Every structure is written in structure tokens, then in C-alpha cells.
């Protein structure tokens, strides 16, 4: 079973005030950040950090970073 879908249930989306209970891109970024850190994946770490930073600042993350996180466990 795909770890990403098992934990989050759905792929991440940009934080646009979607339905309650849907995982935010920041939640997915934290999950991917932990995995990327364990694997030593510097590019994924950087993308995760950018998504987390932009989410904390109330901005939208780059689509390329969101795509990397979305498909990280594929």
C-alpha cells in the first residue's frame, strides 16, 4: 500500500480553504520532509521546506514543489 495515501488518504492540494479534514499541503510536506531526511534527498528537503515556509506565511507554494511532494511516495 502506498504510504502517502495510507497516511493522508488523498493527495495534497494547495491550501485554498478546501473541505474540512482534507490534508493540507503543509501536512504532506512534513510527511515527505521526514522521508526525504531519512533518505538524504536534498532536493526533496528543499522543496518541502519551501512549501512549509510559504504555508506558514499564508502564501501559495509553487506547483512544482507541490507536485514533487504529491508524487514523492509513488
N, C-alpha and C positions, 0 to 999 in steps of 0.2 A: 504494500500500500504506500502511496505517495505521502511522505512525511508532511509536506506542506499542506496538502488537503486534509490530512488526518487531524492536524493541529488547528488549522484555521477554518476548514470547511469550504471556503471559497477563495478564489484568487483575490489579491488585494486590488483595491481601486483607489483612485485619487480621493482624498478626504473632501468630499463635497456635500457632506451632510446627508449621506445615504441612510437607509433603514437602520434602525437600532439593532445591535447585535452583529452587524456586518463588520468584519475586521478592517481596521484602518491600514493605510499603507505603512504607518509607523509601527504598528504591531508586527506586520510581516517583515519590516526592515529589521526589527530587533531579533526575530527568529533567524533570519538569514545572516545577520551580523554574527550571531553566536556560531553558526555553522561555518561561515567564512573564516572566522577567527581560528576555529579548531583546525581548519584545512590550510590555513596560511594563505588564503586567497586575497591578495592585496587589492585587486581591482574591485571585487565584490565588497570588501570592507569599506572602501572609499565611497562606493555608491550607496551603501546602507547608511553611512554617516551623513551623506548629503540629504538623503530622504528624511532621516530623523531630524537633522538641523532645520530643514525647510518646514517640516511639520510643526516643530516647536515654535517656529517664527510665524506660523499662520499662513504660510505660502504653499503653493503647489510645487511638487517635485518634478524634475524633468522626466518626461515619458521614458527616455532610455534607461534611467535609473529604476523606474517602476517596473519596466519590462525585465530588467536583469533580476530583480527581486522576485517577480512573479514566476519566472521560469527557472529560478535557481535550483530547485529540487527536482526538476524534470530530467 
